């Protein structure tokens, strides 16, 4: 039974939809260079419940997730809590974070009537398919993936879960026979693993899984406000570096005012020589729904200090209704739990027959 979407959510969706033109979406088949029209296939993507999404998450992923709901006939979005425990988690905080992420996704415009929003750990087929695929994956293949090298270096040694989580990521995608996956550039190699595993499984057991293609966002990557050589991150230790979608207007203004720029007062867009100012232009253009050239034109006659206030206005205008809706949804824990329960049931309805066929082909039954 479909969940009723509350009146306030519907109003918010109307606000968000006007900011999500299909022309700003994706280059389909980015791994292969091929383009496909929207409306064909199945979308799958996931997000870890580790803190409130930040501005980079919103512009690079969530804004596009919202638009994809009206572009494709079948869309699944998962809160991937199994992935989150590759790093130590406090159980009580994890439970809260799962609901906070659910509230954030709904407030950004994810509509459980137009997509399946679910909690990964509630669909046990993910873990079982991951084991099957793991038995088809070599250790050197995983060892050369960039995130393992980066995270294990930071922690001196990584867990088995961290080492094998790209296989679980592949299982997440293939379990629903997904055809397209919205990803960031840093995740393309992990999607290539899913493509490889689809080919390997099909070779051993007969044609079953499509090779999923990447959908890359057209939005430029949002950089740290304090270090524009690095991307904006939830884990940044500098509080002023990251704008969260729940930040108050005062917090947003303070962070943007303190954003690193340079000693040239004129506003131009040149990421190579002026990364700090260019990052602000990127944010302004994306949040005001204008081109970079138009954002620079609007800054004509302003020094960087005055231009920062123009950026603040654009960001506050977009994020205020989202922040208010998150606060309202957080107060209704039962509704959030029901959204996830219903979504997990719908996801399981799709996953169960696929895994039954995997079991049959592998020889388990």
Buried (B, 14 or more C-beta within 10 A) or exposed (E): EEBEBBEBBEEBBEEBBEBBEEEBBBBBBBBEEEEBEBEEBBBBBBBBBBBBBBBBBBBBBBBBBBBBBBBBEBBBBBBBBBBBBBBEBEEEEBEBBBBBBBBBBBBBBBBBEBBBBBBBBBBEBBEBBBEBBBEBBEEEBBEEBEBBEEBBEEEEEBBEEBBBBBBBBBBBBBBBBBBBBBBBEEBBBBBBBBBBBBEBBBEEBEEBBBBBBBBBBEBBBBBBBBBBEEBBBBEBEEEBBBBBBBBEBEBBBBBBBEBBBEEEEBBEBEBEEBBBBBBBBBBBBBBBBBEBEEBBEBBEEBEBEEBBEBBBBBBBEBBEBBBBBBEBBBEEEEBBBEBBBBBBBBBBEBBBEBBEEBBEBEEEE
